Amino acid sequence: MNNSKKLPNLKALQTFERVRGALSLLSADGRLCRSVRRNTFVSRPNLRNLLALMDRLNREGVEGDIVECGVYKGGSAAVLATRLQGRRLHLYDSFQGM
């Protein structure tokens, strides 16, 4: 009989840490999206999509500023601003509606 303790699988631990980190980020993103809900017409899933798109632009090294046309109360702009990483965010609105 082998009384030695089994060591945890290192690969499983690394996967667990990646998943835990991703869940933590999703939780933080969820709180961010909920915090701006009164200041935007953009749905929560679409706000998360904006975050994912900004993350992709940053990850792939795409250069350039971000422009939002039709700002309303700035909710989606606030979400975008969390992922700028050296970009400028230009906001435009007619203040008259369409």
Phi, psi and omega in degrees: 000135182262112181268000182289147178287142177281134176279141179295148178293119184299318180297319179295321178295318179296319178297316179301316181295320178296316180294317179298319178296319179294319179295322177297317179295318178299321179295316179295318178296321178298317178297319179299312181296322177293326185291339182255004189302330180278353184244020180206153171266354183283133181291159180301316177300323179287329174295318177298323178296319176302316178298316180296320179294319177296318177300319180294315177303315181293317182296321183271001175072026178289127181270161174124162180274172179246137179238132172240125178251123184090076191275333186056244181256007173089011182299310180290330176296321178297321178294313179299323184298338180286348184236021187293320181045060176089355177275163171257148178248115181258127183242130181231138177207146179277341184059019180231354185077184182263000000 
